[in-house]
Amino acid sequence: MLVLLDPVGVTELDELLVEAWLDRAPKRLAKAYLERTRGC
């Protein structure tokens, strides 16, 4: 993933990083993260 930092806000950057991590993280860890942060 390539992100140009100047045009990207902090909130959008946070979302991009989390989504990229969720894509690569072990499923168990990603599920635990989502349950803790998003109440899924």
N, C-alpha and C positions, 0 to 999 in steps of 0.2 A: 504494500500500500504506500502510495506517495501522497503526502499532504503538504500543501503550501501553507505555512503557518501564518503569514500576514493576513490573508483573507478569511481565515477560519477563527471563529470565536472560541472561547474557553469551553463553553457548553458543548458545542459541536465537536471539538477536539476530544473531550471526555467521552462522548458517545462513540466516536470513531475508534478510540483506543479500547473501550470496553467491548464493542462489537468484534473487533479484531481478536482480542484476547479470548472471547467466548468461542470464536471460530476455531481456535487452536488449543484451547484448554481441554484437559480430560473431562469427559461428560459428567462425571460425578462432581467434580469441582465446579463446573459451570452451572449445574443444576442447583447446588448448594448456594452459590453466589446469587442466582436469580431468585431463589426462594427467600433469601435474607434481604435482598435489596428491592425486589419488585413484588413480593408477595404472591408469586406464581404458584 
